[in-house]
Amino acid sequence: MYTSEEISTLYSFLKQTSEGNLRKMLVQGRLSETHFSLLMKTVRHCPEAEFVTHFQNGTFPKIKLNAGEIAVKEHVWSISVGGFISMGLLQKQSAAA
């Protein structure tokens, strides 16, 4: 599990980097445009502490979602973490941790 500090650093990066650049970095492989859209909605609508809580619990704030986002909601966090790891934004966690 990631620490609150690691998630806060990630949140700051996501919040301060333009969506266009983030899209170019992250939308690839399993992380689709729909996953990215839901992730960014969460970043835009949550203060940092709330984002950390949602990230750690695999939940989302009460925000309006389109049909595509509803369909991928269940796996967004796990797929996003994979994208963050591949881009070096998070470190891979060991199975024993």
Secondary structure as GFF3:
##gff-version 3
##sequence-region A 1 97
A	DSSP	alpha_helix	4	16	.	.	.	ID=ss1
A	DSSP	alpha_helix	19	26	.	.	.	ID=ss2
A	DSSP	alpha_helix	33	45	.	.	.	ID=ss3
A	DSSP	alpha_helix	48	57	.	.	.	ID=ss4
A	DSSP	alpha_helix	67	72	.	.	.	ID=ss5
A	DSSP	three_ten_helix	73	75	.	.	.	ID=ss6
A	DSSP	alpha_helix	76	86	.	.	.	ID=ss7
###
